Amino acid sequence: MHLEAISAFEDNYIWTVHDGQSALFVDPGEAAPILSWLERRRIKPVAILVTHRHSDHCGGIPDILARHDIPVFGPAHESIQGVNRPVGEGAPCRIPELNLALEVLDIPGHTSGHIAYFGHGWLFCGDTMFSCGCGKVFGSTPELLYDSLTRLAALPSDTLVCCAHEYTLDNIRFALTVEPDNPALLDWQKQSRLLRAASQPTLPVKLGDELARNPFLRTQRPEIQAHMANSAILPDGQAAFVAMRAAKDRFD
Ligand SMILES: [Zn+2]
């Protein structure tokens, strides 16, 4: 089984899992890169998985469905054109052609109905977690995003996190304002620069590596809480996270 990232728009990745004959696609914001990829490889699409309602994640669905009548899994609590298998926490997401069964997780925060797909060592988390960062909050709360990220952080540390955007180097610039001396972060900045200079994705990333360098997953640490503290907030993991999310919004 192969995992690949197909580039779309400026910095989106549409993830595909395929066995050389059948393929699933995660968050197809546009159809053209997928349709040409399928034609080039002579592979047939068997399913689409969508994590949330933003058009750069689901805008390509109608054009794909116009050519291929396939199941489209998507969040039960968001209205997305083309989703014909609405799913939520605990619902099965089975793709028999690839012999895959993924687990659906409700992870609100970036959007209120955001879901993730987890299994076979992969996590497709849309815009909830990025390398060294996390998603912005649209129509939900940073507290819910914190709870969702806490939940994802507890998955097995060898999980490959398949994020939907190439934001790594920008995120590292912010992360270094929080932890300027974190060796894992400095090392990853060097490696990421080399990868991007060679036009390679920095993703997927191992969850265990992110725990050592993604400041949004490290707000339980006293030194990070002290860094984010001000007179208005209590120094705990959630408060430090909320302050960090707001600081990143001002940084961007
Ligand atoms: Zn989004």
Residues whose N, C-alpha, C, O or C-beta is under 5 A from the ligand:
A	BS01	ZN	H54 D127
